[in-house]
Amino acid sequence: MDEVSPMVTAIELAQLGERLSPLRLRSREALHEMERSLSRYGQLVAVVCHRQDEKVEIVDGFKRLIGARALGWSALRAEVHEVTGPLAKLLLWQSNARQALSDLEEAWLVRALYRDDRLTQPQIGQLLGRHKSWVCRRLVLAEGLAESVAAAVRLGLVSSTAAREVGRLPRGNQEQVAHVIARRGLTTRQTARLVDQLLAVGDEQARAALLAETERTSAPSAPRPVRAPVTPGEAMIADAAALATRATRLQVRLLERPVASLGAEVERVVVGQLGELQAVLGALCQTLAQVSSMSAVEVRHGA
């Protein structure tokens, strides 16, 4: 890629665009690890950016941006490249050469070059240094995966490797299968076996019955740790503390980034979950009010 030397400068977080963010995956564990690293050592590596429509867009460094927001930082050190269009996506590809992108991330990148930048498959292969058959396979993966499944992957509900197996199914069956995977914690191997079974069944009614049986009988992929016995009071205290921590974390995440910026499919899933949460919290608030009222009465009578 032929360009002048990139400029390295501090840029306010609010000025950093995230247009290419949908092409990347970020696990919860990776985000926590990045936040810990930033807190302990500071920013060791500049985020890689490019200029697009008079705005600086991040190419590589989305975890650093999220971690910086969580820590309340105002700016990050950025390496700004003067490239646009397909060359910006090539920069993303090159920036992750040592830590390879997942198959699904590669597929999203290829689709973006094909759909957004209007490159042909041979042109994409030449740009990325890959054979045209590799480009074709990645494009089939991206185009064949339902957006609801891609959203589940971005939310961490389904792994990217499991999603690749789901992509072998007709799009109309994928969302229900992804729902079963998320609820039951199926591994990639279990997902592949389930997909093989579903493909072997031609009747939709039989497929529905197989999915229902899988959801009913399959066990979570990792055994849950056995908790030591606790008293009812200790259990209530632990639940209240855990809920308060999670509620605070969720509030911070909702305030730091608009839900609409996550993309249409992810927004639909998140809004649905938030609606369910609102109903649960509403019922909990009513119960808390009743308990507080009863406790106040008992205290007065005891006095």
C-alpha positions as CSV (number, residue, x, y, z in Angstrom):
1,M,0.0,0.0,0.0
2,D,1.6,3.2,-1.2
3,E,1.0,6.2,1.1
4,V,2.9,8.9,3.0
5,S,4.0,8.1,6.6
6,P,1.1,8.1,9.0
7,M,0.7,10.9,11.5
8,V,0.6,10.0,15.2
9,T,-1.4,12.3,17.4
10,A,-3.7,12.4,20.4
11,I,-7.4,12.4,19.3
12,E,-10.5,12.9,21.5
13,L,-12.6,9.8,21.9
14,A,-15.7,11.6,20.6
15,Q,-13.8,12.3,17.4
16,L,-13.0,8.7,16.6
17,G,-15.5,7.0,14.2
18,E,-16.5,3.4,14.3
19,R,-17.8,2.8,10.8
20,L,-15.7,-0.4,10.5
21,S,-16.6,-1.8,13.9
22,P,-19.2,-4.2,12.5
23,L,-16.4,-6.1,10.7
24,R,-14.8,-7.1,14.0
25,L,-15.7,-9.3,16.9
26,R,-14.9,-8.5,20.6
27,S,-15.4,-11.1,23.3
28,R,-16.3,-10.0,26.8
29,E,-13.1,-11.6,28.1
30,A,-10.9,-9.7,25.6
31,L,-12.6,-6.4,26.5
32,H,-12.0,-7.0,30.2
33,E,-8.4,-7.9,29.6
34,M,-7.8,-4.8,27.5
35,E,-9.4,-2.6,30.2
36,R,-7.1,-4.1,32.8
37,S,-4.1,-3.6,30.6
38,L,-5.0,0.0,29.9
39,S,-5.5,0.6,33.6
40,R,-2.2,-1.0,34.6
41,Y,0.2,0.0,31.8
42,G,-1.6,2.8,29.9
43,Q,-1.9,2.8,26.1
44,L,1.0,0.8,24.8
45,V,0.0,0.8,21.1
46,A,-1.7,3.6,19.1
47,V,-5.0,2.8,17.5
48,V,-4.8,2.6,13.7
49,C,-7.1,5.1,11.9
50,H,-7.8,6.6,8.5
51,R,-9.5,9.7,7.3
52,Q,-13.0,9.3,5.8
53,D,-15.3,12.2,4.9
54,E,-13.3,14.7,7.1
55,K,-13.6,12.3,10.1
56,V,-11.0,10.0,11.6
57,E,-12.3,6.4,11.5
58,I,-10.8,3.6,13.6
59,V,-9.4,0.6,11.6
60,D,-7.8,-1.3,14.4
61,G,-8.2,-0.6,18.1
62,F,-11.9,-0.9,18.9
63,K,-11.1,-2.8,22.2
64,R,-8.8,0.1,23.2
65,L,-11.5,2.6,22.5
66,I,-14.1,0.7,24.6
67,G,-11.6,0.2,27.4
68,A,-10.7,3.9,27.3
69,R,-14.4,4.9,27.6
70,A,-14.9,2.5,30.5
71,L,-11.9,4.1,32.3
72,G,-13.1,7.6,31.7
73,W,-10.3,8.6,29.4
74,S,-10.7,11.7,27.1
75,A,-8.3,10.8,24.3
76,L,-6.2,8.1,22.7
77,R,-3.0,8.1,20.8
78,A,-3.8,7.4,17.1
79,E,-1.8,6.6,14.0
80,V,-3.7,8.3,11.2
81,H,-3.3,7.0,7.6
82,E,-4.3,9.0,4.6
83,V,-6.2,6.2,2.8
84,T,-9.9,5.7,1.9
85,G,-12.2,3.1,0.4
86,P,-10.8,-0.3,-0.2
87,L,-7.4,0.7,1.0
88,A,-8.8,1.4,4.5
89,K,-10.1,-2.2,4.6
90,L,-6.7,-3.4,3.3
91,L,-5.2,-1.5,6.2
92,L,-7.5,-3.4,8.6
93,W,-6.4,-6.6,7.0
94,Q,-2.7,-5.8,7.3
95,S,-3.1,-4.5,10.9
96,N,-4.3,-8.0,11.9
97,A,-1.8,-10.0,9.9
98,R,-0.1,-11.3,13.1
99,Q,-3.3,-12.0,15.0
100,A,-5.4,-13.4,12.3
101,L,-9.0,-12.5,11.8
102,S,-11.6,-15.2,12.4
103,D,-13.2,-16.8,9.4
104,L,-16.4,-14.8,10.0
105,E,-14.5,-11.5,10.3
106,E,-12.7,-12.3,7.0
107,A,-16.1,-13.0,5.5
108,W,-17.5,-9.7,6.6
109,L,-14.4,-7.9,5.3
110,V,-14.8,-9.6,1.9
111,R,-18.5,-8.8,1.7
112,A,-17.8,-5.1,2.5
113,L,-15.3,-4.9,-0.3
114,Y,-17.7,-6.7,-2.6
115,R,-20.9,-4.9,-1.7
116,D,-19.7,-1.5,-0.5
117,D,-16.6,-0.9,-2.6
118,R,-18.0,-2.8,-5.7
119,L,-14.8,-4.8,-6.2
120,T,-15.0,-8.0,-8.1
121,Q,-13.9,-11.3,-6.5
122,P,-10.6,-11.4,-8.5
123,Q,-9.9,-7.8,-7.5
124,I,-10.5,-8.7,-3.8
125,G,-8.2,-11.7,-4.1
126,Q,-5.5,-9.5,-5.6
127,L,-5.9,-6.8,-2.9
128,L,-5.8,-9.3,0.0
129,G,-3.2,-11.7,-1.6
130,R,-5.7,-14.6,-1.6
131,H,-6.9,-17.0,-4.3
132,K,-10.3,-16.3,-5.8
133,S,-11.6,-19.6,-4.5
134,W,-10.8,-18.4,-0.9
135,V,-12.7,-15.1,-1.7
136,C,-15.7,-17.1,-3.0
137,R,-15.8,-19.2,0.2
138,R,-15.7,-16.2,2.5
139,L,-18.4,-14.4,0.5
140,V,-20.6,-17.5,0.6
141,L,-20.2,-17.6,4.4
142,A,-21.1,-13.9,4.9
143,E,-24.0,-13.9,2.4
144,G,-25.4,-17.2,3.6
145,L,-25.6,-16.3,7.3
146,A,-28.8,-14.7,8.6
147,E,-28.3,-11.2,10.1
148,S,-30.0,-12.4,13.3
149,V,-27.3,-15.0,13.7
150,A,-24.5,-12.5,12.9
151,A,-26.1,-10.3,15.6
152,A,-26.0,-13.2,18.1
153,V,-22.3,-13.7,17.3
154,R,-21.5,-10.0,17.9
155,L,-23.4,-10.1,21.2
156,G,-21.3,-13.2,22.3
157,L,-24.4,-15.5,22.4
158,V,-23.0,-17.7,19.6
159,S,-19.3,-18.4,18.8
160,S,-18.0,-17.5,15.3
161,T,-17.1,-21.2,14.7
162,A,-20.6,-22.3,15.7
163,A,-22.1,-19.7,13.4
164,R,-20.1,-21.1,10.5
165,E,-21.8,-24.4,11.1
166,V,-25.2,-22.7,11.3
167,G,-24.5,-21.1,8.0
168,R,-24.8,-24.4,6.3
169,L,-28.5,-24.4,7.0
170,P,-31.2,-22.5,5.0
171,R,-31.5,-19.0,6.3
172,G,-35.1,-19.7,7.4
173,N,-33.9,-22.3,10.0
174,Q,-30.8,-20.4,11.2
175,E,-32.3,-18.1,13.8
176,Q,-34.1,-20.9,15.7
177,V,-30.9,-23.0,15.7
178,A,-28.9,-20.1,17.0
179,H,-31.5,-19.6,19.8
180,V,-31.0,-23.3,20.8
181,I,-27.2,-22.9,20.7
182,A,-27.3,-19.8,22.9
183,R,-29.8,-21.2,25.4
184,R,-28.2,-24.6,25.8
185,G,-24.5,-23.5,25.4
186,L,-23.8,-26.0,22.6
187,T,-20.2,-26.4,21.6
188,T,-19.0,-26.1,18.0
189,R,-18.8,-29.9,17.8
190,Q,-22.3,-30.3,19.2
191,T,-23.6,-27.6,16.8
192,A,-22.0,-29.3,13.8
193,R,-23.7,-32.6,14.8
194,L,-27.0,-30.9,15.2
195,V,-26.7,-29.2,11.8
196,D,-25.8,-32.5,10.2
197,Q,-28.9,-34.1,11.7
198,L,-31.1,-31.2,10.5
199,L,-29.7,-31.3,7.0
200,A,-30.5,-35.0,6.9
201,V,-34.1,-34.4,7.7
202,G,-36.2,-33.0,4.8
203,D,-39.5,-32.4,6.6
204,E,-39.9,-29.1,8.5
205,Q,-42.1,-30.7,11.2
206,A,-39.4,-33.3,11.9
207,R,-36.8,-30.5,12.1
208,A,-38.9,-28.6,14.6
209,A,-39.2,-31.7,16.7
210,L,-35.5,-32.4,16.6
211,L,-34.7,-28.8,17.7
212,A,-37.3,-29.1,20.5
213,E,-35.7,-32.3,21.7
214,T,-32.2,-30.9,21.5
215,E,-33.2,-27.8,23.6
216,R,-34.9,-30.1,26.1
217,T,-32.2,-32.7,26.6
218,S,-28.8,-31.0,25.8
219,A,-26.7,-29.9,28.8
220,P,-24.7,-26.7,29.0
221,S,-21.2,-27.0,27.4
222,A,-19.4,-26.3,30.7
223,P,-20.5,-27.6,34.1
224,R,-21.7,-24.9,36.5
225,P,-19.6,-24.7,39.7
226,V,-21.2,-26.2,42.8
227,R,-21.9,-23.5,45.3
228,A,-21.6,-24.1,49.0
229,P,-24.9,-24.1,51.0
230,V,-26.0,-20.7,52.1
231,T,-28.7,-19.4,54.3
232,P,-31.7,-17.6,52.7
233,G,-30.5,-14.3,54.1
234,E,-27.0,-14.8,52.6
235,A,-28.5,-15.8,49.3
236,M,-30.6,-12.6,49.2
237,I,-27.6,-10.5,50.0
238,A,-25.5,-12.2,47.3
239,D,-28.2,-11.8,44.7
240,A,-28.8,-8.1,45.6
241,A,-25.0,-7.4,45.3
242,A,-24.7,-9.2,42.0
243,L,-27.7,-7.4,40.6
244,A,-26.5,-4.0,41.7
245,T,-23.1,-4.6,40.0
246,R,-24.7,-5.8,36.8
247,A,-27.2,-3.0,36.7
248,T,-24.5,-0.4,37.2
249,R,-22.4,-1.9,34.4
250,L,-25.4,-2.1,32.1
251,Q,-26.3,1.6,32.8
252,V,-22.7,2.7,31.9
253,R,-22.8,0.7,28.7
254,L,-26.2,2.2,27.7
255,L,-25.0,5.7,28.4
256,E,-21.6,5.4,26.7
257,R,-23.0,4.3,23.3
258,P,-26.4,4.6,21.5
259,V,-28.0,1.2,20.9
260,A,-28.8,2.3,17.3
261,S,-25.0,2.5,16.6
262,L,-24.7,-1.3,17.0
263,G,-26.5,-2.0,13.8
264,A,-30.1,-2.9,13.0
265,E,-30.1,-6.6,13.9
266,V,-28.1,-6.2,17.0
267,E,-30.3,-3.3,18.1
268,R,-33.4,-5.4,17.6
269,V,-32.0,-8.2,19.8
270,V,-30.7,-5.7,22.5
271,V,-34.0,-3.8,22.6
272,G,-35.9,-7.0,23.0
273,Q,-33.7,-8.1,25.9
274,L,-34.0,-4.7,27.5
275,G,-37.8,-4.9,27.2
276,E,-37.8,-8.2,29.0
277,L,-35.5,-6.8,31.6
278,Q,-37.7,-3.8,32.1
279,A,-40.7,-6.0,32.8
280,V,-38.7,-8.1,35.3
281,L,-37.3,-5.1,37.1
282,G,-40.7,-3.5,37.2
283,A,-42.1,-6.6,39.0
284,L,-39.0,-6.6,41.3
285,C,-39.5,-2.9,42.2
286,Q,-43.1,-3.6,43.2
287,T,-41.9,-6.5,45.4
288,L,-39.2,-4.4,46.9
289,A,-41.7,-1.7,47.8
290,Q,-44.0,-4.3,49.4
291,V,-41.1,-5.8,51.4
292,S,-39.9,-2.3,52.5
293,S,-43.4,-1.3,53.6
294,M,-43.9,-4.6,55.6
295,S,-40.5,-4.2,57.2
296,A,-41.3,-0.6,58.2
297,V,-44.5,-1.7,59.9
298,E,-42.8,-4.5,61.7
299,V,-40.1,-2.1,63.0
300,R,-42.7,0.3,64.3
301,H,-44.6,-2.5,66.1
302,G,-41.4,-3.8,67.5
303,A,-40.5,-0.4,68.8
